[in-house]
Amino acid sequence: MLKTIRNILSKPFTPERLGFWLSIAGSKLGRPVKCAKCGRSLGRVLPVLWKGKIYTFGLHGTWVRALFTSQFRMEFVCAKDSGCSARPEITGPGRVKNLADRRFVHMVLAHEAPSYVDRLMSYLEYLAPETERVLVYGGKAEAFEEISYQKKIFCDDPRLRGIGWRSSHAAAYRAALSLLDTSEPFGILCTEGDHVPLRKNYVSPLRKLLQKTGADFLALGLNDVTDSNYVHYQRMMHLSPFQQTIDKVSVRPDHCRWLHSLGTGIVFAQEALEAYCAAQNDDDACYMEIEVPTLLYHLGFRGHDVLTQSDIYDHVRHLPEYTPAEVIELAQNGACFVHPCKAATFLSVEARLREIIGQKAVPLQTTATA
């Protein structure tokens, strides 16, 4: 405990760190609050009045919106819970027809060592040989030359490796489009190098979900974060001119709505991806997990949160990393995708994964008895 305290005190005490620790303190010491719409417990909040302004600390890790119902009363509603009746409606029938019937492309964005990348691409070919794939490599140029996989393109954009709100996949999307035949309409699944399928024909469940929802794009954790305490929304509202881009391109009556989703595993209609790449402005760039779904929404496209419709992404998360034993167990239990499955983990279990998945793909043989 003393060592932890010393480590904390040894680092520069920035406003961001102060806000983080006040949020932790409020989550432990504040008063309990519930969602004003659905009644669910949200956690604890510590309100502080300072120089005519009210600051609320707490609800660490919980996304909420604050609502002033009177001059003396403030309520909170869920901002991230798909099951909450307070969640604004952001989905619906899309504008792209018959997306599920199109050819499908899988874009893999990787930066790992060439030996890992080639093993991963070979594994993907084994799982879904009929699916077209393109590799966008964001690692070192000399490593790119060592990769044997042929349909590849190098993308030297520092924002691919940006930390937190500085990260963006826009350059990778544009690079992938430059390699593809766009004359025949397609849908495209975009994943990072540690987003690993665990089933044969892994695109098939995504096709069925597109057919079911009629969406223009699919994403994990698609939520409206407008006026919420989500850290990247709060940061972007003050640091990024992203709202200017929205105001220029939005076809929606409300230009102030911002959405969020996980950055890996997004499925786009060709029209949606091309429209995003055309509208995205690096000078006004925003954190990718906000920028992509928000721009698509304001360009008139409709999306669906995969989690509310299917179990396809039940084992796709931000952190923690999956262990080899966990990946093997998930494959045995029929999981569709796993993330994050880092290079060392994948290389240690690849042979076993091929064995498990191969056995599941073979139909059971029955023998008649006399």
Number of C-alpha atoms within 10 A of each C-alpha: 6 7 8 9 9 10 10 12 10 9 9 8 10 9 8 9 13 11 13 16 14 17 22 19 18 22 21 18 14 19 13 15 17 16 21 17 14 14 12 13 12 19 19 23 23 19 14 12 9 8 6 6 7 9 11 17 23 26 23 21 13 16 18 22 18 17 13 10 9 8 6 6 8 11 16 18 25 27 24 21 15 17 10 16 13 17 18 13 10 15 18 14 15 19 16 17 14 13 23 23 14 16 14 24 22 20 24 26 27 22 22 18 15 21 14 19 23 16 17 21 18 13 18 21 16 14 21 17 13 13 15 15 22 22 23 27 26 23 21 15 12 9 16 22 12 12 16 14 16 9 13 20 18 19 22 16 16 14 20 22 15 13 11 12 19 14 19 26 22 22 20 27 19 17 19 25 18 11 14 15 9 12 6 9 14 19 24 24 20 23 19 17 25 22 21 22 21 24 24 19 19 18 20 14 15 18 17 14 18 25 15 12 20 23 27 31 29 26 22 23 21 25 26 21 27 19 17 21 22 19 13 17 21 14 14 18 15 9 11 15 14 21 17 12 16 24 14 11 15 19 14 14 8 10 15 15 18 23 23 25 23 19 23 24 24 20 27 25 28 23 16 23 22 15 16 24 18 11 17 21 14 12 10 15 20 26 24 22 21 24 26 24 28 25 25 24 25 24 18 17 24 23 26 25 21 23 17 12 12 13 13 19 20 15 16 21 17 11 8 9 15 19 16 18 10 14 25 19 13 17 21 15 11 13 19 22 23 23 25 23 22 18 17 11 18 22 16 11 16 17 11 14 22 18 11 18 17 14 12 15 12 8 7 8 6 6 6 5 4 3
